[in-house]
Amino acid sequence: EVHLVESGGGLVQAGGSLRLSCTFAGFTFEDYGIGWFRQAPGKQREGVSCISRSARSAYYEDSVKGRFTISSDKDKNTVYLQMNNLKVEDTAVYYCAAVFPPGISIGEMHPGRAVGWGQGTQVTVSS
């Protein structure tokens, strides 16, 4: 059974930083990619970043390139999303998900690719 738990959300001022963590169980980096999605009020869930190909490749949605960095710790079965220079428009609930195929790229990142979700963590950026 796929199981994921996010942590690290919070309230931060614009220009600040947060680091989200996603710890998972029931699968390995060889089975699935790990994707970060976000969903703002009234909007559809969108893919933000993913790590794939046994954690050797990382991809980003255009609006977060240069500000967000995804990384992994295989020993801890954990994926991180370091978010710097946060903007008000980054405000959303952030979810991590196991995504298929394991070699997924950002262009394939949509919610239908998820085989399991974490519970989500709120990120609020104030102006």
Phi and psi in radians as a Rosetta constraint file:
Dihedral C 1 N 2 CA 2 C 2 CIRCULARHARMONIC -1.352 0.35
Dihedral N 2 CA 2 C 2 N 3 CIRCULARHARMONIC 2.301 0.35
Dihedral C 2 N 3 CA 3 C 3 CIRCULARHARMONIC -2.446 0.35
Dihedral N 3 CA 3 C 3 N 4 CIRCULARHARMONIC 2.252 0.35
Dihedral C 3 N 4 CA 4 C 4 CIRCULARHARMONIC -2.363 0.35
Dihedral N 4 CA 4 C 4 N 5 CIRCULARHARMONIC 2.493 0.35
Dihedral C 4 N 5 CA 5 C 5 CIRCULARHARMONIC -2.363 0.35
Dihedral N 5 CA 5 C 5 N 6 CIRCULARHARMONIC 2.162 0.35
Dihedral C 5 N 6 CA 6 C 6 CIRCULARHARMONIC -1.681 0.35
Dihedral N 6 CA 6 C 6 N 7 CIRCULARHARMONIC 2.717 0.35
Dihedral C 6 N 7 CA 7 C 7 CIRCULARHARMONIC -2.703 0.35
Dihedral N 7 CA 7 C 7 N 8 CIRCULARHARMONIC 2.897 0.35
Dihedral C 7 N 8 CA 8 C 8 CIRCULARHARMONIC 1.860 0.35
Dihedral N 8 CA 8 C 8 N 9 CIRCULARHARMONIC -0.040 0.35
Dihedral C 8 N 9 CA 9 C 9 CIRCULARHARMONIC -1.237 0.35
Dihedral N 9 CA 9 C 9 N 10 CIRCULARHARMONIC 3.051 0.35
Dihedral C 9 N 10 CA 10 C 10 CIRCULARHARMONIC 2.892 0.35
Dihedral N 10 CA 10 C 10 N 11 CIRCULARHARMONIC -2.918 0.35
Dihedral C 10 N 11 CA 11 C 11 CIRCULARHARMONIC -1.865 0.35
Dihedral N 11 CA 11 C 11 N 12 CIRCULARHARMONIC 2.260 0.35
Dihedral C 11 N 12 CA 12 C 12 CIRCULARHARMONIC -2.509 0.35
Dihedral N 12 CA 12 C 12 N 13 CIRCULARHARMONIC 2.657 0.35
Dihedral C 12 N 13 CA 13 C 13 CIRCULARHARMONIC -1.384 0.35
Dihedral N 13 CA 13 C 13 N 14 CIRCULARHARMONIC 2.713 0.35
Dihedral C 13 N 14 CA 14 C 14 CIRCULARHARMONIC -0.962 0.35
Dihedral N 14 CA 14 C 14 N 15 CIRCULARHARMONIC 2.390 0.35
Dihedral C 14 N 15 CA 15 C 15 CIRCULARHARMONIC 1.621 0.35
Dihedral N 15 CA 15 C 15 N 16 CIRCULARHARMONIC -0.197 0.35
Dihedral C 15 N 16 CA 16 C 16 CIRCULARHARMONIC -1.458 0.35
Dihedral N 16 CA 16 C 16 N 17 CIRCULARHARMONIC -3.045 0.35
Dihedral C 16 N 17 CA 17 C 17 CIRCULARHARMONIC -2.317 0.35
Dihedral N 17 CA 17 C 17 N 18 CIRCULARHARMONIC 2.665 0.35
Dihedral C 17 N 18 CA 18 C 18 CIRCULARHARMONIC -2.514 0.35
Dihedral N 18 CA 18 C 18 N 19 CIRCULARHARMONIC 2.670 0.35
Dihedral C 18 N 19 CA 19 C 19 CIRCULARHARMONIC -2.144 0.35
Dihedral N 19 CA 19 C 19 N 20 CIRCULARHARMONIC 2.117 0.35
Dihedral C 19 N 20 CA 20 C 20 CIRCULARHARMONIC -1.646 0.35
Dihedral N 20 CA 20 C 20 N 21 CIRCULARHARMONIC 2.548 0.35
Dihedral C 20 N 21 CA 21 C 21 CIRCULARHARMONIC -2.124 0.35
Dihedral N 21 CA 21 C 21 N 22 CIRCULARHARMONIC 2.551 0.35
Dihedral C 21 N 22 CA 22 C 22 CIRCULARHARMONIC -2.331 0.35
Dihedral N 22 CA 22 C 22 N 23 CIRCULARHARMONIC 1.922 0.35
Dihedral C 22 N 23 CA 23 C 23 CIRCULARHARMONIC -1.813 0.35
Dihedral N 23 CA 23 C 23 N 24 CIRCULARHARMONIC 2.319 0.35
Dihedral C 23 N 24 CA 24 C 24 CIRCULARHARMONIC -2.244 0.35
Dihedral N 24 CA 24 C 24 N 25 CIRCULARHARMONIC 2.854 0.35
Dihedral C 24 N 25 CA 25 C 25 CIRCULARHARMONIC -2.597 0.35
Dihedral N 25 CA 25 C 25 N 26 CIRCULARHARMONIC 2.762 0.35
Dihedral C 25 N 26 CA 26 C 26 CIRCULARHARMONIC 1.622 0.35
Dihedral N 26 CA 26 C 26 N 27 CIRCULARHARMONIC -0.014 0.35
Dihedral C 26 N 27 CA 27 C 27 CIRCULARHARMONIC -2.816 0.35
Dihedral N 27 CA 27 C 27 N 28 CIRCULARHARMONIC 3.053 0.35
Dihedral C 27 N 28 CA 28 C 28 CIRCULARHARMONIC -2.191 0.35
Dihedral N 28 CA 28 C 28 N 29 CIRCULARHARMONIC 3.016 0.35
Dihedral C 28 N 29 CA 29 C 29 CIRCULARHARMONIC -1.123 0.35
Dihedral N 29 CA 29 C 29 N 30 CIRCULARHARMONIC -0.331 0.35
Dihedral C 29 N 30 CA 30 C 30 CIRCULARHARMONIC -1.402 0.35
Dihedral N 30 CA 30 C 30 N 31 CIRCULARHARMONIC -0.333 0.35
Dihedral C 30 N 31 CA 31 C 31 CIRCULARHARMONIC -1.515 0.35
Dihedral N 31 CA 31 C 31 N 32 CIRCULARHARMONIC -0.737 0.35
Dihedral C 31 N 32 CA 32 C 32 CIRCULARHARMONIC -2.479 0.35
Dihedral N 32 CA 32 C 32 N 33 CIRCULARHARMONIC 2.770 0.35
Dihedral C 32 N 33 CA 33 C 33 CIRCULARHARMONIC -1.420 0.35
Dihedral N 33 CA 33 C 33 N 34 CIRCULARHARMONIC 2.952 0.35
Dihedral C 33 N 34 CA 34 C 34 CIRCULARHARMONIC -2.071 0.35
Dihedral N 34 CA 34 C 34 N 35 CIRCULARHARMONIC 2.180 0.35
Dihedral C 34 N 35 CA 35 C 35 CIRCULARHARMONIC -2.045 0.35
Dihedral N 35 CA 35 C 35 N 36 CIRCULARHARMONIC 2.570 0.35
Dihedral C 35 N 36 CA 36 C 36 CIRCULARHARMONIC -1.845 0.35
Dihedral N 36 CA 36 C 36 N 37 CIRCULARHARMONIC 2.240 0.35
Dihedral C 36 N 37 CA 37 C 37 CIRCULARHARMONIC -2.079 0.35
Dihedral N 37 CA 37 C 37 N 38 CIRCULARHARMONIC 2.859 0.35
Dihedral C 37 N 38 CA 38 C 38 CIRCULARHARMONIC -2.501 0.35
Dihedral N 38 CA 38 C 38 N 39 CIRCULARHARMONIC 2.682 0.35
Dihedral C 38 N 39 CA 39 C 39 CIRCULARHARMONIC -2.439 0.35
Dihedral N 39 CA 39 C 39 N 40 CIRCULARHARMONIC 2.003 0.35
Dihedral C 39 N 40 CA 40 C 40 CIRCULARHARMONIC -1.558 0.35
Dihedral N 40 CA 40 C 40 N 41 CIRCULARHARMONIC 2.750 0.35
Dihedral C 40 N 41 CA 41 C 41 CIRCULARHARMONIC -0.964 0.35
Dihedral N 41 CA 41 C 41 N 42 CIRCULARHARMONIC 2.264 0.35
Dihedral C 41 N 42 CA 42 C 42 CIRCULARHARMONIC 1.354 0.35
Dihedral N 42 CA 42 C 42 N 43 CIRCULARHARMONIC 0.078 0.35
Dihedral C 42 N 43 CA 43 C 43 CIRCULARHARMONIC -2.092 0.35
Dihedral N 43 CA 43 C 43 N 44 CIRCULARHARMONIC 2.831 0.35
Dihedral C 43 N 44 CA 44 C 44 CIRCULARHARMONIC -1.346 0.35
Dihedral N 44 CA 44 C 44 N 45 CIRCULARHARMONIC 2.694 0.35
Dihedral C 44 N 45 CA 45 C 45 CIRCULARHARMONIC -1.186 0.35
Dihedral N 45 CA 45 C 45 N 46 CIRCULARHARMONIC 2.335 0.35
Dihedral C 45 N 46 CA 46 C 46 CIRCULARHARMONIC -2.248 0.35
Dihedral N 46 CA 46 C 46 N 47 CIRCULARHARMONIC 2.609 0.35
Dihedral C 46 N 47 CA 47 C 47 CIRCULARHARMONIC -1.346 0.35
Dihedral N 47 CA 47 C 47 N 48 CIRCULARHARMONIC 2.384 0.35
Dihedral C 47 N 48 CA 48 C 48 CIRCULARHARMONIC -1.921 0.35
Dihedral N 48 CA 48 C 48 N 49 CIRCULARHARMONIC -0.805 0.35
Dihedral C 48 N 49 CA 49 C 49 CIRCULARHARMONIC -2.800 0.35
Dihedral N 49 CA 49 C 49 N 50 CIRCULARHARMONIC 2.727 0.35
Dihedral C 49 N 50 CA 50 C 50 CIRCULARHARMONIC -2.611 0.35
Dihedral N 50 CA 50 C 50 N 51 CIRCULARHARMONIC 2.713 0.35
Dihedral C 50 N 51 CA 51 C 51 CIRCULARHARMONIC -2.182 0.35
Dihedral N 51 CA 51 C 51 N 52 CIRCULARHARMONIC 2.334 0.35
Dihedral C 51 N 52 CA 52 C 52 CIRCULARHARMONIC -2.617 0.35
Dihedral N 52 CA 52 C 52 N 53 CIRCULARHARMONIC -3.041 0.35
Dihedral C 52 N 53 CA 53 C 53 CIRCULARHARMONIC 0.938 0.35
Dihedral N 53 CA 53 C 53 N 54 CIRCULARHARMONIC 0.998 0.35
Dihedral C 53 N 54 CA 54 C 54 CIRCULARHARMONIC 0.979 0.35
Dihedral N 54 CA 54 C 54 N 55 CIRCULARHARMONIC 0.663 0.35
Dihedral C 54 N 55 CA 55 C 55 CIRCULARHARMONIC 1.185 0.35
Dihedral N 55 CA 55 C 55 N 56 CIRCULARHARMONIC 0.399 0.35
Dihedral C 55 N 56 CA 56 C 56 CIRCULARHARMONIC -1.646 0.35
Dihedral N 56 CA 56 C 56 N 57 CIRCULARHARMONIC -0.276 0.35
Dihedral C 56 N 57 CA 57 C 57 CIRCULARHARMONIC -2.195 0.35
Dihedral N 57 CA 57 C 57 N 58 CIRCULARHARMONIC 2.497 0.35
Dihedral C 57 N 58 CA 58 C 58 CIRCULARHARMONIC -2.274 0.35
Dihedral N 58 CA 58 C 58 N 59 CIRCULARHARMONIC 2.485 0.35
Dihedral C 58 N 59 CA 59 C 59 CIRCULARHARMONIC -2.367 0.35
Dihedral N 59 CA 59 C 59 N 60 CIRCULARHARMONIC 2.677 0.35
Dihedral C 59 N 60 CA 60 C 60 CIRCULARHARMONIC -2.419 0.35
Dihedral N 60 CA 60 C 60 N 61 CIRCULARHARMONIC 2.529 0.35
Dihedral C 60 N 61 CA 61 C 61 CIRCULARHARMONIC -1.242 0.35
Dihedral N 61 CA 61 C 61 N 62 CIRCULARHARMONIC 2.611 0.35
Dihedral C 61 N 62 CA 62 C 62 CIRCULARHARMONIC -0.994 0.35
Dihedral N 62 CA 62 C 62 N 63 CIRCULARHARMONIC -0.666 0.35
Dihedral C 62 N 63 CA 63 C 63 CIRCULARHARMONIC -1.225 0.35
Dihedral N 63 CA 63 C 63 N 64 CIRCULARHARMONIC -0.249 0.35
Dihedral C 63 N 64 CA 64 C 64 CIRCULARHARMONIC -1.966 0.35
Dihedral N 64 CA 64 C 64 N 65 CIRCULARHARMONIC -0.067 0.35
Dihedral C 64 N 65 CA 65 C 65 CIRCULARHARMONIC -1.010 0.35
Dihedral N 65 CA 65 C 65 N 66 CIRCULARHARMONIC 2.366 0.35
Dihedral C 65 N 66 CA 66 C 66 CIRCULARHARMONIC 1.474 0.35
Dihedral N 66 CA 66 C 66 N 67 CIRCULARHARMONIC -0.196 0.35
Dihedral C 66 N 67 CA 67 C 67 CIRCULARHARMONIC -2.012 0.35
Dihedral N 67 CA 67 C 67 N 68 CIRCULARHARMONIC -0.626 0.35
Dihedral C 67 N 68 CA 68 C 68 CIRCULARHARMONIC -1.855 0.35
Dihedral N 68 CA 68 C 68 N 69 CIRCULARHARMONIC 2.529 0.35
Dihedral C 68 N 69 CA 69 C 69 CIRCULARHARMONIC -2.335 0.35
Dihedral N 69 CA 69 C 69 N 70 CIRCULARHARMONIC 2.216 0.35
Dihedral C 69 N 70 CA 70 C 70 CIRCULARHARMONIC -1.759 0.35
Dihedral N 70 CA 70 C 70 N 71 CIRCULARHARMONIC 2.436 0.35
Dihedral C 70 N 71 CA 71 C 71 CIRCULARHARMONIC -2.588 0.35
Dihedral N 71 CA 71 C 71 N 72 CIRCULARHARMONIC 2.999 0.35
Dihedral C 71 N 72 CA 72 C 72 CIRCULARHARMONIC -2.471 0.35
Dihedral N 72 CA 72 C 72 N 73 CIRCULARHARMONIC 2.714 0.35
Dihedral C 72 N 73 CA 73 C 73 CIRCULARHARMONIC -2.215 0.35
Dihedral N 73 CA 73 C 73 N 74 CIRCULARHARMONIC 1.769 0.35
Dihedral C 73 N 74 CA 74 C 74 CIRCULARHARMONIC -1.134 0.35
Dihedral N 74 CA 74 C 74 N 75 CIRCULARHARMONIC -0.581 0.35
Dihedral C 74 N 75 CA 75 C 75 CIRCULARHARMONIC -1.132 0.35
Dihedral N 75 CA 75 C 75 N 76 CIRCULARHARMONIC -0.512 0.35
Dihedral C 75 N 76 CA 76 C 76 CIRCULARHARMONIC -1.799 0.35
Dihedral N 76 CA 76 C 76 N 77 CIRCULARHARMONIC 0.046 0.35
Dihedral C 76 N 77 CA 77 C 77 CIRCULARHARMONIC 0.846 0.35
Dihedral N 77 CA 77 C 77 N 78 CIRCULARHARMONIC 0.859 0.35
Dihedral C 77 N 78 CA 78 C 78 CIRCULARHARMONIC -2.322 0.35
Dihedral N 78 CA 78 C 78 N 79 CIRCULARHARMONIC 2.439 0.35
Dihedral C 78 N 79 CA 79 C 79 CIRCULARHARMONIC -2.073 0.35
Dihedral N 79 CA 79 C 79 N 80 CIRCULARHARMONIC 2.420 0.35
Dihedral C 79 N 80 CA 80 C 80 CIRCULARHARMONIC -1.998 0.35
Dihedral N 80 CA 80 C 80 N 81 CIRCULARHARMONIC 2.636 0.35
Dihedral C 80 N 81 CA 81 C 81 CIRCULARHARMONIC -2.233 0.35
Dihedral N 81 CA 81 C 81 N 82 CIRCULARHARMONIC 1.798 0.35
Dihedral C 81 N 82 CA 82 C 82 CIRCULARHARMONIC -1.472 0.35
Dihedral N 82 CA 82 C 82 N 83 CIRCULARHARMONIC 2.134 0.35
Dihedral C 82 N 83 CA 83 C 83 CIRCULARHARMONIC -2.049 0.35
Dihedral N 83 CA 83 C 83 N 84 CIRCULARHARMONIC 1.979 0.35
Dihedral C 83 N 84 CA 84 C 84 CIRCULARHARMONIC -1.964 0.35
Dihedral N 84 CA 84 C 84 N 85 CIRCULARHARMONIC 2.831 0.35
Dihedral C 84 N 85 CA 85 C 85 CIRCULARHARMONIC 0.853 0.35
Dihedral N 85 CA 85 C 85 N 86 CIRCULARHARMONIC 0.869 0.35
Dihedral C 85 N 86 CA 86 C 86 CIRCULARHARMONIC -1.123 0.35
Dihedral N 86 CA 86 C 86 N 87 CIRCULARHARMONIC 2.559 0.35
Dihedral C 86 N 87 CA 87 C 87 CIRCULARHARMONIC -2.056 0.35
Dihedral N 87 CA 87 C 87 N 88 CIRCULARHARMONIC 2.768 0.35
Dihedral C 87 N 88 CA 88 C 88 CIRCULARHARMONIC -0.978 0.35
Dihedral N 88 CA 88 C 88 N 89 CIRCULARHARMONIC -0.627 0.35
Dihedral C 88 N 89 CA 89 C 89 CIRCULARHARMONIC -1.269 0.35
Dihedral N 89 CA 89 C 89 N 90 CIRCULARHARMONIC -0.091 0.35
Dihedral C 89 N 90 CA 90 C 90 CIRCULARHARMONIC -1.449 0.35
Dihedral N 90 CA 90 C 90 N 91 CIRCULARHARMONIC -0.122 0.35
Dihedral C 90 N 91 CA 91 C 91 CIRCULARHARMONIC -1.058 0.35
Dihedral N 91 CA 91 C 91 N 92 CIRCULARHARMONIC 2.172 0.35
Dihedral C 91 N 92 CA 92 C 92 CIRCULARHARMONIC -3.104 0.35
Dihedral N 92 CA 92 C 92 N 93 CIRCULARHARMONIC 2.980 0.35
Dihedral C 92 N 93 CA 93 C 93 CIRCULARHARMONIC -1.522 0.35
Dihedral N 93 CA 93 C 93 N 94 CIRCULARHARMONIC 2.227 0.35
Dihedral C 93 N 94 CA 94 C 94 CIRCULARHARMONIC -1.795 0.35
Dihedral N 94 CA 94 C 94 N 95 CIRCULARHARMONIC 2.308 0.35
Dihedral C 94 N 95 CA 95 C 95 CIRCULARHARMONIC -2.135 0.35
Dihedral N 95 CA 95 C 95 N 96 CIRCULARHARMONIC 2.467 0.35
Dihedral C 95 N 96 CA 96 C 96 CIRCULARHARMONIC -1.815 0.35
Dihedral N 96 CA 96 C 96 N 97 CIRCULARHARMONIC 2.704 0.35
Dihedral C 96 N 97 CA 97 C 97 CIRCULARHARMONIC -2.606 0.35
Dihedral N 97 CA 97 C 97 N 98 CIRCULARHARMONIC 2.575 0.35
Dihedral C 97 N 98 CA 98 C 98 CIRCULARHARMONIC -1.398 0.35
Dihedral N 98 CA 98 C 98 N 99 CIRCULARHARMONIC 2.231 0.35
Dihedral C 98 N 99 CA 99 C 99 CIRCULARHARMONIC -2.183 0.35
Dihedral N 99 CA 99 C 99 N 100 CIRCULARHARMONIC 2.613 0.35
Dihedral C 99 N 100 CA 100 C 100 CIRCULARHARMONIC -2.138 0.35
Dihedral N 100 CA 100 C 100 N 101 CIRCULARHARMONIC 2.422 0.35
Dihedral C 100 N 101 CA 101 C 101 CIRCULARHARMONIC -1.467 0.35
Dihedral N 101 CA 101 C 101 N 102 CIRCULARHARMONIC 2.971 0.35
Dihedral C 101 N 102 CA 102 C 102 CIRCULARHARMONIC -1.129 0.35
Dihedral N 102 CA 102 C 102 N 103 CIRCULARHARMONIC -0.323 0.35
Dihedral C 102 N 103 CA 103 C 103 CIRCULARHARMONIC -1.729 0.35
Dihedral N 103 CA 103 C 103 N 104 CIRCULARHARMONIC 0.496 0.35
Dihedral C 103 N 104 CA 104 C 104 CIRCULARHARMONIC -1.084 0.35
Dihedral N 104 CA 104 C 104 N 105 CIRCULARHARMONIC 2.578 0.35
Dihedral C 104 N 105 CA 105 C 105 CIRCULARHARMONIC -2.073 0.35
Dihedral N 105 CA 105 C 105 N 106 CIRCULARHARMONIC 3.001 0.35
Dihedral C 105 N 106 CA 106 C 106 CIRCULARHARMONIC -1.103 0.35
Dihedral N 106 CA 106 C 106 N 107 CIRCULARHARMONIC -0.535 0.35
Dihedral C 106 N 107 CA 107 C 107 CIRCULARHARMONIC -1.160 0.35
Dihedral N 107 CA 107 C 107 N 108 CIRCULARHARMONIC -0.335 0.35
Dihedral C 107 N 108 CA 108 C 108 CIRCULARHARMONIC -1.713 0.35
Dihedral N 108 CA 108 C 108 N 109 CIRCULARHARMONIC -0.039 0.35
Dihedral C 108 N 109 CA 109 C 109 CIRCULARHARMONIC -1.377 0.35
Dihedral N 109 CA 109 C 109 N 110 CIRCULARHARMONIC 1.695 0.35
Dihedral C 109 N 110 CA 110 C 110 CIRCULARHARMONIC -2.406 0.35
Dihedral N 110 CA 110 C 110 N 111 CIRCULARHARMONIC 2.791 0.35
Dihedral C 110 N 111 CA 111 C 111 CIRCULARHARMONIC -0.962 0.35
Dihedral N 111 CA 111 C 111 N 112 CIRCULARHARMONIC -0.464 0.35
Dihedral C 111 N 112 CA 112 C 112 CIRCULARHARMONIC -1.153 0.35
Dihedral N 112 CA 112 C 112 N 113 CIRCULARHARMONIC -0.247 0.35
Dihedral C 112 N 113 CA 113 C 113 CIRCULARHARMONIC -1.488 0.35
Dihedral N 113 CA 113 C 113 N 114 CIRCULARHARMONIC -0.154 0.35
Dihedral C 113 N 114 CA 114 C 114 CIRCULARHARMONIC -1.389 0.35
Dihedral N 114 CA 114 C 114 N 115 CIRCULARHARMONIC 2.397 0.35
Dihedral C 114 N 115 CA 115 C 115 CIRCULARHARMONIC -1.888 0.35
Dihedral N 115 CA 115 C 115 N 116 CIRCULARHARMONIC -0.053 0.35
Dihedral C 115 N 116 CA 116 C 116 CIRCULARHARMONIC -3.035 0.35
Dihedral N 116 CA 116 C 116 N 117 CIRCULARHARMONIC 2.576 0.35
Dihedral C 116 N 117 CA 117 C 117 CIRCULARHARMONIC -2.189 0.35
Dihedral N 117 CA 117 C 117 N 118 CIRCULARHARMONIC 2.622 0.35
Dihedral C 117 N 118 CA 118 C 118 CIRCULARHARMONIC -1.422 0.35
Dihedral N 118 CA 118 C 118 N 119 CIRCULARHARMONIC -3.139 0.35
Dihedral C 118 N 119 CA 119 C 119 CIRCULARHARMONIC -1.448 0.35
Dihedral N 119 CA 119 C 119 N 120 CIRCULARHARMONIC -0.235 0.35
Dihedral C 119 N 120 CA 120 C 120 CIRCULARHARMONIC 1.652 0.35
Dihedral N 120 CA 120 C 120 N 121 CIRCULARHARMONIC 2.642 0.35
Dihedral C 120 N 121 CA 121 C 121 CIRCULARHARMONIC -2.436 0.35
Dihedral N 121 CA 121 C 121 N 122 CIRCULARHARMONIC 2.333 0.35
Dihedral C 121 N 122 CA 122 C 122 CIRCULARHARMONIC -1.392 0.35
Dihedral N 122 CA 122 C 122 N 123 CIRCULARHARMONIC 2.298 0.35
Dihedral C 122 N 123 CA 123 C 123 CIRCULARHARMONIC -2.083 0.35
Dihedral N 123 CA 123 C 123 N 124 CIRCULARHARMONIC 2.132 0.35
Dihedral C 123 N 124 CA 124 C 124 CIRCULARHARMONIC -2.163 0.35
Dihedral N 124 CA 124 C 124 N 125 CIRCULARHARMONIC 2.163 0.35
Dihedral C 124 N 125 CA 125 C 125 CIRCULARHARMONIC -1.964 0.35
Dihedral N 125 CA 125 C 125 N 126 CIRCULARHARMONIC 2.110 0.35
Dihedral C 125 N 126 CA 126 C 126 CIRCULARHARMONIC -1.728 0.35
Dihedral N 126 CA 126 C 126 N 127 CIRCULARHARMONIC 2.669 0.35
